[in-house]
Amino acid sequence: MPFYAVVLVMNLNTYIAYSLSPYLQRIIITMVFVMTGTLPVATAFFLLQKGMIRSLEMENIEERRIPFISTALFYIICYYLMSRLPVPRLLGLMVLGATVTILIAWLISYKWKVSIHMIGIGGLTGVLFGLSQVLNTELNFIIIVTILISGFLGTARLMLGAHTPAQIYTGYAIGLFTEWWIITAFSA
C-alpha cells in the first residue's frame, strides 16, 4: 500500500507532484516499491522455503511475527532514505505511518490476529484524509473510491473466512487513524 499511496500522490494535483522532477519521482517510486513491496515479499518466500512459515497467508499468528518485524525494518530503512532525499516531508511521513502500523500489527500478533489487508487499505484511506486536510485540497472522490474498495476487500476477507468482523474493523481503524495522525501531527 505505501507504493500505491506514493504513486497516487505523485499523480494528484498538489505541490508534491509538481515540486519533484520526473527523474526524482521515478527514484522515489522505485525505492518505495523495492523497500515496501519486493523485499518483504522476498523475505516471506525465504521464510516459506526455510519452513518458518507454512504458507504465504500466514494464518497462524505466530507465523506473522518474523515477517512483520522484518517488513517494519525495511519500512524504517525506506523512511530513513526518504528523509535524506530532497523531497517533501509528507512523502516520508506516509512511509513512517506505514511503519508504525506494521509495528502495531506485530505487537498485536502476540495475542490476536488482525487483518493486515485492512491495515493497508485503511492506511491508504488515512493518507488521503491527512493529505486532504494538510494540503487543504479536495480529495473527496478518491477518498470515496478508497472507502468502497475497503468495503469490498473487507467483505472478501470475511467471505474467505480469513478474519472475524472485529479483526477487519480493528485493522482498518489502525491503518486509517495511524496514517492520518502521523501526517496531520508531524507535517508542520
PALUMTOR-613391 format. One record per atom (N, C-alpha, C, CB): residue in one letter; x, y, z; atom name. Coordinates in nm, 2 decimals. Each point is the difference from the previous one (the first is absolute). Glycine has a CB too. Example, Ala and Ser with C-alpha at 12.3 -4.5 7.8 and 13.67 -1.06 7.14 Angstrom:
2
A  1.32  -0.57  0.78  N
A  -0.09  0.12  0.00  CA
A  0.09  0.12  0.00  C
A  -0.19  -0.12  0.12  CB
S  0.15  0.23  -0.19  N
S  0.09  0.11  0.00  CA
S  -0.08  0.11  0.08  C
S  0.12  -0.06  -0.22  CB
! end
This chain:
188
M  0.08  -0.12  0.00  N
M  -0.08  0.12  0.00  CA
M  0.08  0.13  0.00  C
M  -0.17  -0.13  0.12  CB
P  0.29  0.13  -0.05  N
P  0.08  0.12  -0.01  CA
P  0.04  0.04  -0.15  C
P  0.09  -0.05  0.23  CB
F  -0.07  -0.06  -0.31  N
F  0.03  0.03  -0.14  CA
F  -0.11  0.06  -0.07  C
F  0.15  -0.20  0.00  CB
Y  -0.27  0.15  0.02  N
Y  -0.12  0.05  -0.06  CA
Y  -0.03  0.15  0.04  C
Y  -0.10  -0.23  -0.01  CB
A  0.13  0.25  0.14  N
A  -0.02  0.14  0.06  CA
A  0.09  0.09  -0.07  C
A  -0.07  -0.10  0.22  CB
V  0.20  0.07  -0.23  N
V  0.10  0.09  -0.06  CA
V  -0.04  0.02  -0.15  C
V  0.18  -0.08  0.16  CB
V  -0.21  -0.02  -0.23  N
V  -0.04  0.01  -0.14  CA
V  -0.12  0.10  -0.01  C
V  0.09  -0.23  -0.06  CB
L  -0.19  0.20  0.14  N
L  -0.12  0.09  0.00  CA
L  0.04  0.14  0.03  C
L  -0.14  -0.20  0.07  CB
V  0.22  0.23  0.03  N
V  0.03  0.13  0.04  CA
V  0.08  0.07  -0.11  C
V  0.01  -0.07  0.24  CB
M  0.07  0.00  -0.31  N
M  0.08  0.05  -0.11  CA
M  -0.09  0.04  -0.12  C
M  0.20  -0.14  0.07  CB
N  -0.32  0.09  -0.07  N
N  -0.09  0.03  -0.11  CA
N  -0.12  0.09  0.04  C
N  0.06  -0.22  -0.10  CB
L  -0.06  0.27  0.22  N
L  -0.10  0.09  0.05  CA
L  0.04  0.15  -0.04  C
L  -0.06  -0.16  0.19  CB
N  -0.03  0.24  -0.19  N
N  0.02  0.14  -0.04  CA
N  0.05  0.08  0.12  C
N  -0.17  -0.02  -0.19  CB
T  0.29  -0.02  0.25  N
T  0.05  0.07  0.12  CA
T  0.14  0.04  -0.03  C
T  -0.15  -0.13  0.15  CB
Y  0.20  0.21  -0.06  N
Y  0.14  0.05  -0.01  CA
Y  0.10  -0.11  0.00  C
Y  -0.07  0.21  0.11  CB
I  0.04  -0.32  -0.04  N
I  0.09  -0.12  0.01  CA
I  0.04  -0.05  -0.14  C
I  -0.10  -0.06  0.22  CB
A  0.00  0.04  -0.31  N
A  0.02  -0.05  -0.13  CA
A  0.08  0.11  -0.08  C
A  -0.21  -0.14  0.01  CB
Y  0.18  0.26  0.00  N
Y  0.06  0.11  -0.08  CA
Y  0.14  0.04  0.05  C
Y  -0.23  0.08  -0.05  CB
S  0.26  -0.11  0.18  N
S  0.13  0.04  0.05  CA
S  0.11  -0.10  -0.03  C
S  -0.12  0.12  0.18  CB
L  0.09  -0.23  -0.23  N
L  0.10  -0.11  -0.03  CA
L  0.02  -0.02  -0.15  C
L  -0.06  -0.11  0.22  CB
S  0.18  0.10  -0.26  N
S  0.03  -0.03  -0.14  CA
S  -0.05  -0.14  -0.03  C
S  0.20  0.16  0.00  CB
P  -0.23  -0.19  -0.13  N
P  -0.04  -0.14  -0.03  CA
P  0.11  -0.10  0.04  C
P  -0.14  0.09  -0.19  CB
Y  0.26  -0.05  0.18  N
Y  0.11  -0.09  0.03  CA
Y  0.00  -0.04  0.15  C
Y  0.14  0.10  -0.18  CB
L  -0.16  0.01  0.27  N
L  -0.01  -0.02  0.14  CA
L  -0.12  -0.08  0.04  C
L  0.13  0.21  0.04  CB
Q  -0.24  -0.19  -0.11  N
Q  -0.13  -0.07  0.02  CA
Q  0.03  -0.15  -0.02  C
Q  -0.14  0.20  -0.07  CB
R  0.21  -0.23  -0.04  N
R  0.03  -0.15  -0.04  CA
R  0.09  -0.06  0.11  C
R  -0.03  0.05  -0.24  CB
I  0.12  0.03  0.29  N
I  0.09  -0.06  0.11  CA
I  -0.08  -0.03  0.12  C
I  0.19  0.14  -0.09  CB
I  -0.28  -0.04  0.13  N
I  -0.08  -0.02  0.12  CA
I  -0.09  -0.12  -0.02  C
I  0.01  0.24  0.05  CB
I  -0.08  -0.25  -0.16  N
I  -0.10  -0.11  -0.02  CA
I  0.07  -0.13  0.00  C
I  -0.14  0.16  -0.14  CB
T  0.26  -0.17  0.07  N
T  0.08  -0.12  0.00  CA
T  0.04  -0.04  0.13  C
T  0.08  0.05  -0.23  CB
M  -0.02  0.04  0.31  N
M  0.04  -0.03  0.14  CA
M  -0.11  -0.05  0.08  C
M  0.18  0.18  -0.02  CB
V  -0.29  -0.11  0.02  N
V  -0.12  -0.04  0.08  CA
V  -0.05  -0.14  -0.04  C
V  -0.06  0.24  0.03  CB
F  0.06  -0.27  -0.16  N
F  -0.04  -0.13  -0.05  CA
F  0.09  -0.11  0.05  C
F  -0.09  0.11  -0.21  CB
V  0.22  -0.09  0.20  N
V  0.10  -0.10  0.04  CA
V  0.00  -0.02  0.15  C
V  0.14  0.06  -0.19  CB
M  -0.14  0.05  0.27  N
M  0.01  -0.01  0.14  CA
M  -0.13  -0.04  0.07  C
M  0.17  0.18  -0.01  CB
T  -0.29  -0.14  -0.04  N
T  -0.12  -0.04  0.06  CA
T  -0.08  -0.11  -0.07  C
T  -0.01  0.24  0.09  CB
G  0.06  -0.28  -0.20  N
G  -0.07  -0.11  -0.07  CA
G  0.09  -0.12  -0.03  C
G  -0.14  0.18  -0.10  CB
T  0.24  -0.15  0.02  N
T  0.09  -0.11  -0.05  CA
T  0.07  -0.07  0.12  C
T  0.03  0.12  -0.22  CB
L  0.04  -0.05  0.30  N
L  0.07  -0.06  0.11  CA
L  -0.09  -0.07  0.10  C
L  0.17  0.18  -0.03  CB
P  -0.28  -0.13  0.08  N
P  -0.09  -0.07  0.09  CA
P  -0.05  -0.13  -0.07  C
P  -0.06  0.21  0.11  CB
V  0.03  -0.21  -0.24  N
V  -0.05  -0.12  -0.07  CA
V  0.11  -0.10  -0.01  C
V  -0.17  0.14  -0.13  CB
A  0.29  -0.09  0.10  N
A  0.12  -0.10  -0.01  CA
A  0.03  -0.06  0.13  C
A  0.09  0.14  -0.18  CB
T  -0.11  -0.06  0.29  N
T  0.02  -0.06  0.13  CA
T  -0.10  -0.10  0.03  C
T  0.10  0.22  0.08  CB
A  -0.22  -0.20  -0.11  N
A  -0.11  -0.10  0.02  CA
A  0.03  -0.13  -0.07  C
A  -0.17  0.19  0.03  CB
F  0.21  -0.18  -0.16  N
F  0.04  -0.12  -0.08  CA
F  0.12  -0.07  0.07  C
F  -0.09  0.11  -0.21  CB
F  0.18  -0.04  0.26  N
F  0.12  -0.06  0.06  CA
F  -0.05  -0.07  0.13  C
F  0.15  0.18  -0.09  CB
L  -0.23  -0.12  0.17  N
L  -0.05  -0.06  0.12  CA
L  -0.09  -0.13  -0.04  C
L  0.00  0.22  0.12  CB
L  -0.07  -0.21  -0.22  N
L  -0.08  -0.12  -0.05  CA
L  0.09  -0.11  -0.04  C
L  -0.18  0.15  -0.08  CB
Q  0.29  -0.12  0.00  N
Q  0.09  -0.10  -0.04  CA
Q  0.08  -0.06  0.11  C
Q  0.02  0.13  -0.21  CB
K  0.01  -0.06  0.32  N
K  0.07  -0.05  0.11  CA
K  -0.10  -0.07  0.10  C
K  0.17  0.18  -0.03  CB
G  -0.30  -0.18  0.00  N
G  -0.09  -0.07  0.09  CA
G  -0.04  0.08  0.12  C
G  0.09  -0.21  -0.08  CB
M  -0.06  0.34  0.09  N
M  -0.03  0.08  0.11  CA
M  -0.14  0.05  0.00  C
M  0.23  0.07  0.01  CB
I  -0.30  -0.07  -0.13  N
I  -0.14  0.02  -0.01  CA
I  -0.05  -0.11  -0.09  C
I  0.02  0.26  0.03  CB
R  -0.15  -0.29  -0.01  N
R  -0.06  -0.11  -0.07  CA
R  -0.06  0.04  -0.14  C
R  -0.05  -0.11  0.22  CB
S  0.01  0.24  -0.22  N
S  -0.06  0.05  -0.13  CA
S  0.02  0.15  0.00  C
S  -0.17  -0.19  -0.02  CB
L  0.15  0.25  -0.10  N
L  0.01  0.15  -0.01  CA
L  -0.11  0.07  0.07  C
L  0.12  -0.03  -0.21  CB
E  -0.23  -0.04  0.24  N
E  -0.12  0.06  0.06  CA
E  0.03  0.02  0.15  C
E  -0.15  -0.11  -0.16  CB
M  0.25  0.04  0.22  N
M  0.04  0.01  0.14  CA
M  -0.13  0.01  0.09  C
M  0.21  0.12  -0.07  CB
E  -0.28  -0.23  0.06  N
E  -0.13  -0.01  0.07  CA
E  0.02  -0.01  0.15  C
E  -0.10  -0.11  -0.19  CB
N  0.21  0.06  0.24  N
N  0.04  -0.02  0.14  CA
N  0.06  0.13  0.05  C
N  0.03  -0.25  -0.03  CB
I  -0.07  0.30  0.14  N
I  0.05  0.13  0.05  CA
I  0.15  0.00  0.03  C
I  -0.23  0.05  0.09  CB
E  0.28  -0.17  -0.05  N
E  0.14  -0.01  0.03  CA
E  0.08  0.01  -0.13  C
E  -0.05  -0.15  0.19  CB
E  0.00  0.11  -0.30  N
E  0.07  0.01  -0.13  CA
E  0.02  0.14  -0.05  C
E  -0.09  -0.23  -0.05  CB
R  0.01  0.32  0.10  N
R  0.00  0.14  -0.05  CA
R  0.11  0.08  0.07  C
R  -0.25  -0.02  -0.04  CB
R  0.30  -0.02  0.15  N
R  0.09  0.09  0.08  CA
R  0.13  0.03  -0.08  C
R  -0.09  -0.10  0.21  CB
I  0.16  0.00  -0.26  N
I  0.12  0.03  -0.07  CA
I  -0.02  0.08  -0.13  C
I  0.10  -0.21  0.09  CB
P  -0.20  0.17  -0.17  N
P  -0.03  0.09  -0.12  CA
P  -0.03  0.14  0.03  C
P  -0.08  -0.21  -0.11  CB
F  0.00  0.23  0.22  N
F  -0.04  0.14  0.04  CA
F  0.12  0.08  0.04  C
F  -0.22  -0.09  0.07  CB
I  0.31  0.03  0.02  N
I  0.11  0.08  0.05  CA
I  0.10  0.02  -0.12  C
I  -0.03  -0.09  0.23  CB
S  0.05  0.00  -0.32  N
S  0.10  0.02  -0.11  CA
S  -0.06  0.10  -0.09  C
S  0.08  -0.23  0.02  CB
T  -0.21  0.23  -0.05  N
T  -0.07  0.10  -0.08  CA
T  0.02  0.14  0.06  C
T  -0.16  -0.17  -0.08  CB
A  0.14  0.18  0.21  N
A  0.01  0.13  0.07  CA
A  0.15  0.05  -0.01  C
A  -0.18  -0.07  0.16  CB
L  0.27  -0.02  -0.16  N
L  0.14  0.04  -0.02  CA
L  0.02  0.06  -0.14  C
L  0.08  -0.18  0.16  CB
F  -0.13  0.11  -0.26  N
F  0.01  0.05  -0.14  CA
F  -0.06  0.14  -0.01  C
F  0.00  -0.23  -0.09  CB
Y  -0.12  0.25  0.16  N
Y  -0.07  0.12  -0.01  CA
Y  0.08  0.11  0.07  C
Y  -0.22  -0.12  0.00  CB
I  0.28  0.09  0.12  N
I  0.09  0.10  0.07  CA
I  0.11  0.04  -0.09  C
I  -0.06  -0.10  0.22  CB
I  0.12  0.01  -0.29  N
I  0.11  0.03  -0.09  CA
I  -0.05  0.09  -0.11  C
I  0.12  -0.21  0.05  CB
C  -0.24  0.18  -0.10  N
C  -0.05  0.09  -0.11  CA
C  -0.03  0.14  0.05  C
C  -0.11  -0.21  -0.10  CB
Y  0.05  0.22  0.22  N
Y  -0.02  0.13  0.06  CA
Y  0.13  0.07  0.02  C
Y  -0.20  -0.09  0.12  CB
Y  0.30  0.03  -0.07  N
Y  0.13  0.06  0.01  CA
Y  0.05  0.06  -0.13  C
Y  0.05  -0.16  0.20  CB
L  -0.05  0.07  -0.30  N
L  0.05  0.04  -0.13  CA
L  -0.08  0.12  -0.06  C
L  0.07  -0.23  -0.04  CB
M  -0.21  0.23  0.06  N
M  -0.08  0.11  -0.04  CA
M  0.03  0.13  0.07  C
M  -0.18  -0.17  -0.05  CB
S  0.22  0.15  0.18  N
S  0.03  0.13  0.07  CA
S  0.13  0.06  -0.04  C
S  -0.12  -0.10  0.19  CB
R  0.20  0.02  -0.27  N
R  0.13  0.05  -0.05  CA
R  -0.01  0.06  -0.14  C
R  0.11  -0.17  0.14  CB
L  -0.23  0.15  -0.20  N
L  -0.02  0.05  -0.14  CA
L  -0.06  0.14  0.01  C
L  -0.02  -0.24  -0.09  CB
P  0.04  0.32  -0.01  N
P  -0.06  0.13  -0.01  CA
P  -0.15  -0.01  -0.04  C
P  0.23  0.11  -0.05  CB
V  -0.31  -0.16  0.13  N
V  -0.14  -0.03  -0.03  CA
V  -0.09  0.06  0.11  C
V  0.06  -0.21  -0.13  CB
P  -0.19  0.24  0.09  N
P  -0.09  0.06  0.11  CA
P  -0.01  -0.10  0.11  C
P  -0.13  0.12  -0.17  CB
R  0.13  -0.07  0.29  N
R  0.00  -0.08  0.13  CA
R  -0.12  -0.09  0.00  C
R  0.11  0.19  0.12  CB
L  -0.22  -0.15  -0.18  N
L  -0.13  -0.08  0.00  CA
L  0.03  -0.14  -0.06  C
L  -0.14  0.21  -0.02  CB
L  0.22  -0.22  -0.08  N
L  0.03  -0.14  -0.06  CA
L  0.07  -0.09  0.11  C
L  0.02  0.11  -0.23  CB
G  0.07  -0.06  0.30  N
G  0.06  -0.08  0.11  CA
G  -0.09  -0.03  0.11  C
G  0.21  0.10  -0.06  CB
L  -0.30  -0.01  0.09  N
L  -0.10  -0.02  0.11  CA
L  -0.10  -0.11  -0.04  C
L  0.02  0.24  0.07  CB
M  -0.05  -0.25  -0.20  N
M  -0.08  -0.11  -0.04  CA
M  0.06  -0.14  0.03  C
M  -0.09  0.15  -0.19  CB
V  0.22  -0.16  0.16  N
V  0.07  -0.12  0.02  CA
V  0.02  -0.02  0.15  C
V  0.12  0.02  -0.21  CB
L  -0.10  0.08  0.29  N
L  0.01  -0.01  0.14  CA
L  -0.13  -0.05  0.06  C
L  0.17  0.19  0.01  CB
G  -0.28  -0.14  -0.06  N
G  -0.13  -0.05  0.05  CA
G  -0.02  -0.15  -0.03  C
G  -0.09  0.23  -0.04  CB
A  0.13  -0.27  -0.08  N
A  -0.01  -0.14  -0.03  CA
A  0.09  -0.09  0.09  C
A  -0.05  0.06  -0.24  CB
T  0.17  0.00  0.28  N
T  0.09  -0.07  0.09  CA
T  -0.07  -0.02  0.13  C
T  0.20  0.10  -0.12  CB
V  -0.26  0.01  0.17  N
V  -0.06  -0.01  0.13  CA
V  -0.12  -0.10  0.00  C
V  0.06  0.24  0.05  CB
T  -0.14  -0.25  -0.16  N
T  -0.11  -0.09  -0.01  CA
T  0.06  -0.15  0.01  C
T  -0.14  0.17  -0.13  CB
I  0.25  -0.19  0.06  N
I  0.05  -0.14  0.00  CA
I  0.05  -0.03  0.14  C
I  0.07  0.03  -0.25  CB
L  -0.01  0.06  0.32  N
L  0.05  -0.02  0.13  CA
L  -0.12  -0.03  0.10  C
L  0.20  0.14  -0.05  CB
I  -0.31  -0.07  0.03  N
I  -0.12  -0.03  0.08  CA
I  -0.05  -0.14  -0.03  C
I  -0.06  0.25  0.00  CB
A  0.06  -0.28  -0.13  N
A  -0.05  -0.14  -0.04  CA
A  0.09  -0.10  0.06  C
A  -0.09  0.09  -0.21  CB
W  0.22  -0.07  0.21  N
W  0.10  -0.09  0.06  CA
W  -0.03  -0.02  0.15  C
W  0.17  0.07  -0.17  CB
L  -0.19  0.04  0.24  N
L  -0.03  -0.01  0.15  CA
L  -0.13  -0.07  0.02  C
L  0.12  0.21  0.04  CB
I  -0.23  -0.18  -0.12  N
I  -0.12  -0.07  0.02  CA
I  0.01  -0.15  -0.03  C
I  -0.12  0.21  -0.07  CB
S  0.21  -0.25  -0.02  N
S  0.01  -0.14  -0.04  CA
S  0.05  -0.09  0.11  C
S  0.05  0.08  -0.22  CB
Y  -0.01  -0.02  0.33  N
Y  0.03  -0.08  0.12  CA
Y  -0.12  -0.05  0.07  C
Y  0.21  0.12  0.02  CB
K  -0.32  -0.06  -0.04  N
K  -0.13  -0.04  0.07  CA
K  -0.11  -0.03  -0.10  C
K  0.07  0.14  0.19  CB
W  -0.07  -0.08  -0.31  N
W  -0.12  0.00  -0.08  CA
W  0.04  0.02  -0.15  C
W  -0.14  0.09  0.19  CB
K  0.05  -0.14  -0.27  N
K  0.02  0.01  -0.15  CA
K  -0.08  0.12  -0.05  C
K  0.05  -0.25  -0.02  CB
V  0.02  0.35  -0.04  N
V  -0.07  0.11  -0.06  CA
V  0.02  0.00  -0.15  C
V  0.03  0.14  0.22  CB
S  -0.12  -0.08  -0.29  N
S  0.01  -0.01  -0.15  CA
S  0.10  0.10  -0.05  C
S  -0.24  -0.07  -0.01  CB
I  0.35  0.02  -0.04  N
I  0.10  0.09  -0.06  CA
I  -0.05  0.06  -0.13  C
I  0.18  -0.14  0.11  CB
H  -0.26  0.07  -0.18  N
H  -0.06  0.06  -0.12  CA
H  -0.08  0.12  0.03  C
H  -0.02  -0.23  -0.10  CB
M  -0.06  0.23  0.21  N
M  -0.08  0.11  0.04  CA
M  0.09  0.11  0.06  C
M  -0.20  -0.15  0.04  CB
I  0.31  0.12  0.02  N
I  0.09  0.10  0.05  CA
I  0.05  0.08  -0.12  C
I  0.07  -0.14  0.20  CB
G  -0.03  0.06  -0.31  N
G  0.05  0.07  -0.12  CA
G  -0.10  0.09  -0.06  C
G  0.15  -0.20  -0.03  CB
I  -0.27  0.15  0.00  N
I  -0.09  0.09  -0.07  CA
I  -0.05  0.11  0.09  C
I  -0.07  -0.20  -0.14  CB
G  0.06  0.17  0.27  N
G  -0.04  0.11  0.10  CA
G  0.11  0.10  0.00  C
G  -0.13  -0.16  0.14  CB
G  0.26  0.12  -0.15  N
G  0.11  0.09  0.00  CA
G  0.00  0.09  -0.13  C
G  0.13  -0.16  0.13  CB
L  -0.17  0.10  -0.24  N
L  -0.01  0.08  -0.12  CA
L  -0.11  0.11  0.01  C
L  0.08  -0.20  -0.14  CB
T  -0.19  0.16  0.20  N
T  -0.11  0.09  0.02  CA
T  0.04  0.11  0.10  C
T  -0.17  -0.18  -0.04  CB
G  0.25  0.14  0.15  N
G  0.05  0.10  0.09  CA
G  0.09  0.10  -0.06  C
G  -0.03  -0.17  0.18  CB
V  0.12  0.12  -0.27  N
V  0.09  0.09  -0.07  CA
V  -0.08  0.10  -0.08  C
V  0.17  -0.18  -0.02  CB
L  -0.28  0.14  -0.05  N
L  -0.08  0.09  -0.08  CA
L  -0.07  0.10  0.09  C
L  -0.03  -0.18  -0.17  CB
F  -0.02  0.14  0.28  N
F  -0.07  0.09  0.09  CA
F  0.10  0.10  0.06  C
F  -0.16  -0.18  0.06  CB
G  0.28  0.13  -0.03  N
G  0.10  0.09  0.06  CA
G  0.05  0.10  -0.10  C
G  0.07  -0.18  0.15  CB
L  -0.04  0.14  -0.28  N
L  0.04  0.09  -0.10  CA
L  -0.10  0.10  -0.04  C
L  0.14  -0.18  -0.09  CB
S  -0.27  0.14  0.09  N
S  -0.11  0.09  -0.03  CA
S  0.00  0.11  0.11  C
S  -0.13  -0.19  -0.11  CB
Q  0.15  0.15  0.23  N
Q  0.00  0.10  0.11  CA
Q  0.12  0.09  0.00  C
Q  -0.13  -0.16  0.13  CB
V  0.25  0.10  -0.14  N
V  0.13  0.07  0.01  CA
V  0.02  0.09  -0.13  C
V  0.10  -0.18  0.14  CB
L  -0.13  0.13  -0.25  N
L  0.02  0.08  -0.13  CA
L  -0.12  0.09  -0.03  C
L  0.15  -0.19  -0.08  CB
N  -0.26  0.17  0.16  N
N  -0.12  0.08  -0.03  CA
N  -0.05  -0.02  -0.14  C
N  0.07  0.17  0.17  CB
T  -0.08  -0.29  -0.21  N
T  -0.04  -0.03  -0.14  CA
T  -0.11  -0.11  0.01  C
T  0.23  0.05  -0.09  CB
E  -0.32  -0.04  -0.01  N
E  -0.11  -0.09  0.00  CA
E  0.03  -0.13  -0.06  C
E  -0.15  0.19  -0.01  CB
L  0.15  -0.30  0.08  N
L  0.02  -0.13  -0.05  CA
L  -0.12  -0.09  0.02  C
L  0.25  0.03  0.05  CB
N  -0.37  0.03  -0.04  N
N  -0.12  -0.08  0.04  CA
N  -0.02  -0.11  -0.09  C
N  -0.10  0.21  0.08  CB
F  0.11  -0.20  -0.21  N
F  -0.03  -0.11  -0.10  CA
F  0.09  -0.12  0.03  C
F  -0.08  0.17  -0.17  CB
I  0.21  -0.14  0.17  N
I  0.10  -0.11  0.02  CA
I  -0.02  -0.06  0.14  C
I  0.16  0.11  -0.15  CB
I  -0.20  -0.03  0.25  N
I  -0.02  -0.06  0.14  CA
I  -0.12  -0.09  -0.01  C
I  0.10  0.21  0.11  CB
I  -0.21  -0.17  -0.17  N
I  -0.12  -0.08  -0.01  CA
I  0.03  -0.13  -0.08  C
I  -0.14  0.20  0.00  CB
V  0.22  -0.20  -0.10  N
V  0.04  -0.12  -0.08  CA
V  0.08  -0.09  0.09  C
V  0.00  0.13  -0.21  CB
T  0.09  -0.07  0.29  N
T  0.08  -0.08  0.09  CA
T  -0.08  -0.07  0.11  C
T  0.19  0.15  -0.04  CB
I  -0.29  -0.08  0.09  N
I  -0.09  -0.05  0.10  CA
I  -0.08  -0.12  -0.06  C
I  -0.02  0.22  0.12  CB
L  -0.03  -0.20  -0.24  N
L  -0.07  -0.11  -0.07  CA
L  0.09  -0.12  -0.02  C
L  -0.15  0.17  -0.12  CB
I  0.27  -0.15  0.08  N
I  0.09  -0.11  -0.02  CA
I  0.03  -0.07  0.13  C
I  0.11  0.12  -0.19  CB
S  -0.10  -0.04  0.30  N
S  0.02  -0.06  0.13  CA
S  -0.12  -0.09  0.04  C
S  0.13  0.21  0.07  CB
G  -0.25  -0.17  -0.10  N
G  -0.12  -0.08  0.03  CA
G  0.01  -0.13  -0.08  C
G  -0.13  0.21  0.04  CB
F  0.16  -0.20  -0.17  N
F  0.01  -0.13  -0.08  CA
F  0.11  -0.09  0.06  C
F  -0.07  0.13  -0.21  CB
L  0.19  -0.07  0.24  N
L  0.11  -0.08  0.06  CA
L  -0.04  -0.07  0.13  C
L  0.16  0.16  -0.11  CB
G  -0.22  -0.08  0.20  N
G  -0.05  -0.05  0.13  CA
G  -0.10  -0.11  -0.02  C
G  0.05  0.22  0.10  CB
T  -0.14  -0.20  -0.19  N
T  -0.10  -0.11  -0.03  CA
T  0.06  -0.12  -0.05  C
T  -0.17  0.18  -0.05  CB
A  0.27  -0.17  -0.04  N
A  0.07  -0.11  -0.06  CA
A  0.07  -0.08  0.11  C
A  0.03  0.12  -0.22  CB
R  0.04  -0.05  0.31  N
R  0.07  -0.07  0.11  CA
R  -0.10  -0.07  0.09  C
R  0.18  0.18  -0.01  CB
L  -0.29  -0.12  0.04  N
L  -0.11  -0.07  0.08  CA
L  -0.05  -0.13  -0.08  C
L  -0.06  0.22  0.11  CB
M  0.03  -0.20  -0.24  N
M  -0.05  -0.11  -0.07  CA
M  0.10  -0.12  -0.01  C
M  -0.14  0.16  -0.13  CB
L  0.27  -0.13  0.13  N
L  0.10  -0.10  -0.01  CA
L  0.02  -0.07  0.14  C
L  0.11  0.13  -0.19  CB
G  -0.17  -0.07  0.29  N
G  0.02  -0.05  0.13  CA
G  0.14  0.03  0.06  C
G  -0.17  -0.18  -0.06  CB
A  0.23  0.28  0.01  N
A  0.14  0.03  0.04  CA
A  0.00  0.08  0.13  C
A  0.07  0.00  -0.24  CB
H  -0.18  0.07  0.27  N
H  -0.01  0.09  0.11  CA
H  -0.14  0.01  0.06  C
H  0.20  0.13  -0.09  CB
T  -0.21  -0.09  0.21  N
T  -0.13  0.03  0.06  CA
T  -0.03  0.15  -0.03  C
T  0.03  -0.18  0.19  CB
P  -0.15  0.22  -0.17  N
P  -0.03  0.14  -0.02  CA
P  0.08  0.09  0.09  C
P  -0.23  -0.06  -0.06  CB
A  0.26  0.02  0.18  N
A  0.08  0.08  0.09  CA
A  0.14  0.02  -0.05  C
A  -0.14  -0.08  0.19  CB
Q  0.20  -0.02  -0.25  N
Q  0.13  0.00  -0.05  CA
Q  0.01  0.10  -0.12  C
Q  0.05  -0.23  0.08  CB
I  -0.16  0.22  -0.16  N
I  -0.01  0.09  -0.12  CA
I  -0.01  0.15  0.04  C
I  -0.12  -0.19  -0.12  CB
Y  0.03  0.22  0.21  N
Y  -0.03  0.14  0.05  CA
Y  0.12  0.05  0.07  C
Y  -0.24  -0.05  0.02  CB
T  0.31  -0.03  0.07  N
T  0.11  0.04  0.07  CA
T  0.12  0.04  -0.09  C
T  -0.08  -0.15  0.19  CB
G  0.10  0.06  -0.29  N
G  0.11  0.02  -0.10  CA
G  -0.02  0.13  -0.07  C
G  0.03  -0.24  -0.02  CB
Y  -0.16  0.26  -0.03  N
Y  -0.03  0.12  -0.08  CA
Y  0.02  0.13  0.09  C
Y  -0.16  -0.13  -0.14  CB
A  0.12  0.12  0.26  N
A  0.01  0.12  0.09  CA
A  0.15  0.03  0.04  C
A  -0.23  -0.06  0.10  CB
I  0.31  -0.05  -0.08  N
I  0.14  0.02  0.02  CA
I  0.06  0.08  -0.11  C
I  0.01  -0.21  0.14  CB
G  -0.03  0.16  -0.26  N
G  0.06  0.06  -0.12  CA
G  -0.04  0.14  -0.02  C
G  0.01  -0.22  -0.10  CB
L  -0.14  0.24  0.10  N
L  -0.06  0.13  -0.03  CA
L  0.05  0.11  0.11  C
L  -0.20  -0.11  -0.11  CB
F  0.18  0.08  0.23  N
F  0.03  0.10  0.10  CA
F  0.15  0.02  0.02  C
F  -0.21  -0.06  0.12  CB
T  0.29  -0.04  -0.13  N
T  0.15  0.01  0.01  CA
T  0.05  0.09  -0.11  C
T  0.02  -0.22  0.11  CB
E  -0.05  0.19  -0.23  N
E  0.05  0.08  -0.11  CA
E  -0.05  0.14  0.01  C
E  0.01  -0.20  -0.15  CB
W  -0.14  0.22  0.17  N
W  -0.06  0.14  0.01  CA
W  0.07  0.08  0.11  C
W  -0.22  -0.09  -0.08  CB
W  0.24  0.02  0.20  N
W  0.06  0.07  0.11  CA
W  0.15  0.04  -0.03  C
W  -0.15  -0.12  0.16  CB
I  0.23  0.03  -0.21  N
I  0.14  0.03  -0.03  CA
I  0.01  0.11  -0.10  C
I  0.06  -0.23  0.05  CB
I  -0.14  0.23  -0.16  N
I  0.00  0.11  -0.10  CA
I  -0.04  0.13  0.06  C
I  -0.05  -0.17  -0.18  CB
T  -0.06  0.17  0.25  N
T  -0.05  0.13  0.05  CA
T  0.08  0.05  0.12  C
T  -0.23  -0.06  -0.08  CB
A  0.29  -0.03  0.16  N
A  0.07  0.05  0.12  CA
A  0.14  0.04  -0.03  C
A  -0.14  -0.15  0.13  CB
F  0.21  0.09  -0.23  N
F  0.14  0.03  -0.02  CA
F  0.03  0.07  -0.13  C
F  0.04  -0.20  0.13  CB
S  -0.14  0.24  -0.20  N
S  0.02  0.07  -0.13  CA
S  0.04  0.15  0.01  C
S  -0.16  -0.16  -0.10  CB
A  0.14  0.22  0.22  N
A  0.02  0.14  0.02  CA
A  0.15  0.03  0.02  C
A  -0.22  0.02  0.10  CB
! end
